[in-house]
Amino acid sequence: MASLDDALSRLEPVDADAAEAAAHRQASFTKPDGSLGALEALGSRLAAVAGRCPPPVPAHPVVAVFAGDHGVFSEGVSPWPEGATAEMVANVLKGGAAINVIARQVGAAVVVVDAGMVTTVPDPGDASTDGDGETRRGRLVAAKVRAGTANLVVEPALSLEEARRSIQVGLSIADRLVDQGSDLLVTGEMGAGNTTPAAAIVAAVTGWPARAVTGRGSGISDEMLDKKIAVVESGLERVAAAHSVATTALSSLDGDVLLSELGGLEIGAVAGVVIGGALRRVPVVVDGLGSLAGALVAVKLAPAAADYLVAGHRSVEPGATAAMEHLGLEPLLDMRLGLGEGTGGCLAVPIVQAAARLLSEMATSGDAAVPASTEE
């Protein structure tokens, strides 16, 4: 298992030659030029990630759902009761959550990781301890860095060491899943109140104002939304003062520093999966706001990781659009989803598979003796 520093030093850019070969092959397909739209760009990206054309068709997708609790919850930014995160995780472990249903539909496995819940959730699976000291109970991996974060309004959410450990959790999970045969990683996250730290990270990295990236999360009222925006603004102002920079210059801080100041343990773990997937040359489909916040942290630490990402969908959270624009990503789906859990990313799995399969199986004009055309 690679350490974070080792992974950052070894991570390589995607293969531009493979992407060019994919584009050349698609130009010779038996279809009008460009008529498969975003599928063509996605196919080229998958070839670049794999380092060959055609790229492999992902056969073993997995959704890694990271869970964590947040000290900023005490600011009244969520209508959920305390303990809601544990209840959500328990539902996933029982197979009754939306992500379970969608994952079954698309043939994806689901792994739940406790990166930092306040509560310990029992799992019905058999317990065993692996060499990394984490305990796997069925589909639950216990990798708790600490029991929830501190309140980002008044102090750093995490120490720098804790932030880096949370990234290492995701890096370890990605490494293990790929070793077990997973060839497409989908990020998911859950945690009551977690759209607040996610919005704060998005604002800090992209430079968008708090009001423009902060949404209603789990369906809060106008009054609670105003409070939530004020909380994000207060957190940004605290961090700016602590590091003697303007709030508009927070992007000058390192990714792990921003994660420690504003983030969540599940957000850090998502960042680790992004880095881990890139290190192993496996595409990573990111879900909604929390996953995109993790992706922003990852790309701050390893800019080359951006080209290993696929945006599964456009979340209704406004910060998701800001994050995708910053990362240069176009969402595959826009279905007004805002649940998290990896649901939108998981729905995009068949599209990713189709883009790879087209490069493997679609006839070229030479194969079919059909002249290439640029007209419909």
C-alpha positions as CSV (number, residue, x, y, z in Angstrom):
1,M,0.0,0.0,0.0
2,A,1.4,3.4,-1.0
3,S,1.8,6.2,1.4
4,L,0.2,9.5,0.4
5,D,3.6,11.1,-0.2
6,D,4.7,8.1,-2.3
7,A,1.5,8.2,-4.3
8,L,1.8,11.9,-5.0
9,S,5.4,11.4,-6.2
10,R,4.5,8.4,-8.5
11,L,1.2,9.5,-10.0
12,E,1.7,10.0,-13.7
13,P,-0.3,12.0,-16.3
14,V,-2.8,10.2,-18.5
15,D,-1.6,8.9,-21.9
16,A,-2.1,11.6,-24.5
17,D,-1.1,9.2,-27.3
18,A,-3.9,6.8,-26.3
19,A,-6.4,9.6,-26.3
20,E,-5.3,10.6,-29.8
21,A,-5.6,7.0,-31.0
22,A,-9.1,6.9,-29.6
23,A,-10.1,10.1,-31.3
24,H,-8.6,8.8,-34.6
25,R,-10.5,5.5,-34.3
26,Q,-13.8,7.3,-33.6
27,A,-13.3,9.5,-36.6
28,S,-13.3,6.3,-38.7
29,F,-16.5,4.9,-37.2
30,T,-19.5,4.2,-39.4
31,K,-21.3,7.3,-38.3
32,P,-21.3,11.1,-39.0
33,D,-18.3,12.8,-37.5
34,G,-18.9,13.7,-33.8
35,S,-22.4,12.3,-33.8
36,L,-21.9,10.3,-30.6
37,G,-21.2,13.6,-28.8
38,A,-20.0,13.3,-25.2
39,L,-19.5,9.5,-25.6
40,E,-16.6,10.2,-27.9
41,A,-14.9,12.5,-25.4
42,L,-15.5,10.0,-22.7
43,G,-14.0,7.2,-24.8
44,S,-10.9,9.2,-25.4
45,R,-10.6,10.0,-21.7
46,L,-10.9,6.3,-20.8
47,A,-8.3,5.4,-23.3
48,A,-6.0,8.0,-21.9
49,V,-6.6,6.7,-18.4
50,A,-5.9,3.1,-19.4
51,G,-2.9,4.0,-21.6
52,R,-4.3,2.0,-24.5
53,C,-6.9,2.1,-27.2
54,P,-9.4,0.6,-27.1
55,P,-9.6,0.9,-23.3
56,P,-10.9,-2.1,-21.2
57,V,-14.7,-2.2,-20.7
58,P,-15.2,-1.9,-16.9
59,A,-16.7,-5.1,-15.7
60,H,-16.4,-4.8,-11.9
61,P,-17.5,-1.3,-10.8
62,V,-17.6,-0.6,-7.1
63,V,-19.1,2.3,-5.2
64,A,-17.1,3.3,-2.1
65,V,-19.4,5.2,0.3
66,F,-17.5,7.2,3.0
67,A,-19.3,8.3,6.1
68,G,-18.3,11.0,8.6
69,D,-19.9,13.4,11.1
70,H,-19.3,17.2,11.5
71,G,-18.8,19.6,14.3
72,V,-20.4,22.3,12.3
73,F,-23.7,20.4,12.7
74,S,-24.1,22.2,16.0
75,E,-24.5,25.5,14.1
76,G,-28.0,24.4,13.0
77,V,-27.2,23.9,9.3
78,S,-29.1,20.7,8.9
79,P,-32.7,19.6,9.8
80,W,-31.5,16.1,10.5
81,P,-31.3,14.9,14.1
82,E,-28.0,13.8,15.7
83,G,-27.2,10.3,14.9
84,A,-28.7,10.6,11.4
85,T,-25.4,9.5,9.8
86,A,-25.3,6.3,11.6
87,E,-28.9,5.6,10.6
88,M,-28.1,6.2,7.0
89,V,-25.1,3.9,7.1
90,A,-27.2,1.2,8.8
91,N,-29.7,1.4,6.0
92,V,-27.0,0.9,3.4
93,L,-25.7,-2.1,5.3
94,K,-29.2,-3.6,5.2
95,G,-29.3,-3.0,1.5
96,G,-32.3,-0.7,1.6
97,A,-30.8,2.7,0.6
98,A,-31.1,4.2,-2.9
99,I,-27.5,3.5,-3.6
100,N,-28.1,-0.2,-3.0
101,V,-31.0,-0.3,-5.4
102,I,-29.1,1.6,-8.1
103,A,-26.0,-0.4,-7.6
104,R,-27.9,-3.7,-8.0
105,Q,-29.4,-2.3,-11.2
106,V,-26.0,-1.5,-12.8
107,G,-24.1,-4.4,-11.3
108,A,-21.9,-2.5,-8.9
109,A,-20.6,-3.6,-5.6
110,V,-21.1,-1.3,-2.5
111,V,-18.5,-0.8,0.2
112,V,-19.2,1.4,3.2
113,V,-16.3,3.0,5.0
114,D,-16.6,4.7,8.5
115,A,-14.0,7.4,8.1
116,G,-15.2,9.4,11.0
117,M,-18.7,8.9,12.4
118,V,-19.4,9.8,16.0
119,T,-21.4,6.5,16.4
120,T,-20.1,3.1,15.7
121,V,-22.5,1.1,13.5
122,P,-22.8,-2.6,14.0
123,D,-22.6,-4.6,10.8
124,P,-24.3,-8.0,10.3
125,G,-21.2,-9.4,8.5
126,D,-18.4,-11.5,10.1
127,A,-15.6,-9.4,11.6
128,S,-12.0,-9.9,10.6
129,T,-8.9,-7.8,10.9
130,D,-6.6,-7.1,8.0
131,G,-2.9,-6.2,7.9
132,D,-3.7,-2.5,7.9
133,G,-5.3,-2.6,11.3
134,E,-8.8,-1.8,9.9
135,T,-11.7,-4.1,10.7
136,R,-13.9,-5.3,7.9
137,R,-17.4,-6.3,8.9
138,G,-19.1,-7.6,5.8
139,R,-19.5,-4.6,3.6
140,L,-18.4,-2.1,6.3
141,V,-14.8,-1.0,6.7
142,A,-14.0,0.6,10.0
143,A,-11.3,3.2,9.3
144,K,-12.3,5.9,11.8
145,V,-9.7,8.7,11.9
146,R,-11.6,10.4,14.7
147,A,-15.2,10.6,15.9
148,G,-16.4,13.5,13.8
149,T,-14.7,16.9,13.1
150,A,-14.5,20.1,15.1
151,N,-16.7,23.1,14.3
152,L,-15.1,24.8,11.3
153,V,-16.5,28.1,12.4
154,V,-14.4,28.4,15.5
155,E,-11.4,26.2,14.9
156,P,-9.8,23.9,12.3
157,A,-12.1,20.9,11.5
158,L,-9.1,18.6,11.7
159,S,-5.5,18.7,12.5
160,L,-3.2,18.5,9.4
161,E,-2.2,15.1,10.4
162,E,-5.8,13.9,10.7
163,A,-6.6,15.4,7.3
164,R,-3.7,13.5,5.7
165,R,-4.8,10.3,7.5
166,S,-8.3,10.7,6.1
167,I,-6.8,10.9,2.6
168,Q,-4.7,7.8,3.3
169,V,-7.9,6.0,4.2
170,G,-9.3,6.5,0.8
171,L,-6.0,5.7,-0.9
172,S,-5.9,2.4,1.0
173,I,-9.4,1.6,0.0
174,A,-8.8,2.3,-3.6
175,D,-5.7,0.2,-3.6
176,R,-7.5,-2.7,-2.0
177,L,-10.5,-2.5,-4.3
178,V,-8.3,-2.5,-7.4
179,D,-6.3,-5.4,-6.0
180,Q,-9.6,-7.3,-5.6
181,G,-10.5,-6.7,-9.3
182,S,-12.5,-3.5,-9.3
183,D,-11.9,-1.6,-12.6
184,L,-14.2,1.4,-12.1
185,L,-14.3,3.4,-8.8
186,V,-17.4,5.4,-8.0
187,T,-17.2,7.8,-5.0
188,G,-20.0,8.3,-2.5
189,E,-20.3,10.0,0.8
190,M,-22.8,10.6,3.6
191,G,-22.8,12.6,6.7
192,A,-25.5,14.9,8.3
193,G,-24.6,18.5,7.6
194,N,-21.8,17.6,5.2
195,T,-22.8,19.9,2.4
196,T,-21.6,22.8,4.6
197,P,-17.9,21.8,4.8
198,A,-18.2,20.7,1.1
199,A,-19.5,24.1,0.1
200,A,-16.7,25.8,2.1
201,I,-14.0,23.8,0.3
202,V,-15.6,24.5,-3.0
203,A,-15.7,28.3,-2.2
204,A,-12.1,28.3,-1.0
205,V,-10.7,26.4,-4.0
206,T,-12.7,28.0,-6.8
207,G,-13.0,31.5,-5.5
208,W,-16.8,31.5,-5.9
209,P,-18.6,33.4,-3.1
210,A,-20.2,31.3,-0.3
211,R,-23.7,32.4,-1.4
212,A,-23.1,31.1,-4.9
213,V,-22.0,27.6,-3.9
214,T,-24.1,26.9,-0.8
215,G,-27.4,25.1,-1.4
216,R,-30.2,23.6,0.5
217,G,-28.6,20.2,1.2
218,S,-31.3,18.0,2.6
219,G,-34.1,20.5,2.0
220,I,-33.6,23.3,4.5
221,S,-35.8,26.4,4.8
222,D,-34.9,29.9,3.6
223,E,-34.0,30.9,7.1
224,M,-31.8,27.9,7.6
225,L,-30.1,28.5,4.2
226,D,-29.2,32.1,5.2
227,K,-27.7,30.7,8.4
228,K,-25.8,28.1,6.5
229,I,-24.4,30.7,4.1
230,A,-23.3,32.8,7.1
231,V,-21.6,29.7,8.6
232,V,-19.7,29.0,5.4
233,E,-18.7,32.7,5.2
234,S,-17.5,32.7,8.9
235,G,-15.5,29.6,8.3
236,L,-13.8,31.1,5.3
237,E,-13.1,34.3,7.1
238,R,-11.5,32.4,10.1
239,V,-9.2,30.5,7.8
240,A,-8.2,33.6,5.9
241,A,-7.3,35.4,9.1
242,A,-5.4,32.4,10.4
243,H,-3.3,32.2,7.3
244,S,-3.0,36.0,6.6
245,V,-4.7,35.9,3.2
246,A,-7.8,37.3,1.7
247,T,-10.8,35.1,1.5
248,T,-10.6,35.3,-2.3
249,A,-7.0,34.0,-2.1
250,L,-7.7,30.8,-0.1
251,S,-6.9,28.8,-3.2
252,S,-3.3,29.6,-2.6
253,L,-3.3,27.2,0.4
254,D,-2.4,23.5,-0.1
255,G,-5.2,21.0,-0.5
256,D,-4.4,19.2,2.8
257,V,-4.4,22.5,4.6
258,L,-7.8,23.4,3.3
259,L,-9.1,20.0,4.2
260,S,-7.9,20.3,7.7
261,E,-9.4,23.8,8.1
262,L,-12.7,23.3,6.5
263,G,-13.3,19.7,5.5
264,G,-14.7,16.4,6.6
265,L,-13.2,13.0,7.1
266,E,-15.3,11.5,4.3
267,I,-14.3,14.3,2.0
268,G,-10.6,13.5,2.7
269,A,-11.3,9.9,2.0
270,V,-12.8,10.7,-1.3
271,A,-9.7,12.7,-2.2
272,G,-7.7,9.6,-1.4
273,V,-9.8,7.4,-3.7
274,V,-9.2,9.9,-6.5
275,I,-5.5,9.8,-6.0
276,G,-5.5,6.0,-5.5
277,G,-7.5,5.5,-8.7
278,A,-5.2,7.7,-10.7
279,L,-2.1,5.9,-9.3
280,R,-3.5,2.6,-10.5
281,R,-4.8,4.0,-13.8
282,V,-8.4,3.3,-13.0
283,P,-11.1,5.8,-13.8
284,V,-12.9,7.5,-10.9
285,V,-16.6,8.6,-11.3
286,V,-17.3,11.3,-8.9
287,D,-20.8,11.9,-7.5
288,G,-22.2,15.1,-6.0
289,L,-21.0,18.0,-3.9
290,G,-19.2,16.1,-1.2
291,S,-17.4,13.9,-3.8
292,L,-16.5,16.9,-5.9
293,A,-15.1,18.7,-2.8
294,G,-12.9,15.7,-2.3
295,A,-11.8,15.7,-5.9
296,L,-10.9,19.4,-5.5
297,V,-8.6,18.5,-2.6
298,A,-7.1,15.7,-4.6
299,V,-6.4,17.8,-7.6
300,K,-4.8,20.5,-5.4
301,L,-2.4,17.9,-4.2
302,A,-1.9,16.1,-7.5
303,P,-3.0,18.2,-10.5
304,A,-2.6,15.2,-12.9
305,A,-5.4,13.4,-11.1
306,A,-8.0,15.7,-12.8
307,D,-7.7,13.8,-16.0
308,Y,-8.6,10.5,-14.3
309,L,-12.0,11.8,-13.3
310,V,-15.5,11.4,-14.8
311,A,-18.3,13.6,-13.5
312,G,-21.3,11.2,-13.1
313,H,-24.0,13.9,-12.9
314,R,-24.8,17.5,-12.1
315,S,-26.1,17.8,-8.5
316,V,-28.8,20.3,-7.6
317,E,-26.3,21.7,-5.2
318,P,-24.9,24.9,-6.8
319,G,-21.4,24.2,-5.5
320,A,-21.3,21.1,-7.7
321,T,-21.4,23.2,-10.9
322,A,-18.6,25.5,-9.5
323,A,-16.5,22.5,-8.7
324,M,-17.0,20.8,-12.1
325,E,-16.2,24.0,-14.0
326,H,-13.0,24.4,-12.0
327,L,-12.0,20.8,-12.7
328,G,-12.9,21.1,-16.4
329,L,-15.5,18.3,-16.2
330,E,-18.8,17.9,-18.0
331,P,-21.5,15.8,-16.2
332,L,-22.8,12.8,-18.0
333,L,-26.3,13.2,-16.4
334,D,-28.4,16.0,-15.1
335,M,-31.4,14.5,-13.3
336,R,-31.8,17.1,-10.5
337,L,-30.3,14.6,-7.9
338,G,-29.1,15.8,-4.5
339,L,-29.1,12.7,-2.4
340,G,-25.4,11.8,-2.4
341,E,-24.4,8.3,-1.4
342,G,-22.9,7.9,-4.9
343,T,-26.3,7.6,-6.5
344,G,-25.7,9.9,-9.5
345,G,-22.2,8.5,-10.1
346,C,-23.6,4.9,-10.0
347,L,-26.3,5.8,-12.6
348,A,-23.5,6.9,-14.9
349,V,-21.7,3.5,-14.8
350,P,-23.5,2.1,-17.9
351,I,-22.6,5.2,-19.9
352,V,-18.9,4.8,-19.0
353,Q,-19.1,1.1,-20.0
354,A,-20.8,2.0,-23.3
355,A,-18.2,4.6,-24.2
356,A,-15.4,2.0,-23.7
357,R,-17.4,-0.7,-25.5
358,L,-17.9,1.5,-28.6
359,L,-14.2,1.8,-29.0
360,S,-13.8,-2.0,-28.7
361,E,-16.7,-3.1,-30.9
362,M,-18.0,-0.5,-33.3
363,A,-17.0,-1.0,-36.9
364,T,-14.9,1.5,-38.7
365,S,-15.6,2.6,-42.3
366,G,-12.8,0.3,-43.4
367,D,-14.3,-2.7,-41.6
368,A,-17.7,-2.2,-43.0
369,A,-16.6,-0.8,-46.4
370,V,-18.8,2.3,-45.7
371,P,-17.3,5.7,-46.6
372,A,-16.7,8.0,-43.7
373,S,-19.2,10.9,-43.6
374,T,-19.6,14.2,-41.8
375,E,-23.3,14.5,-42.6
376,E,-26.3,13.2,-40.8
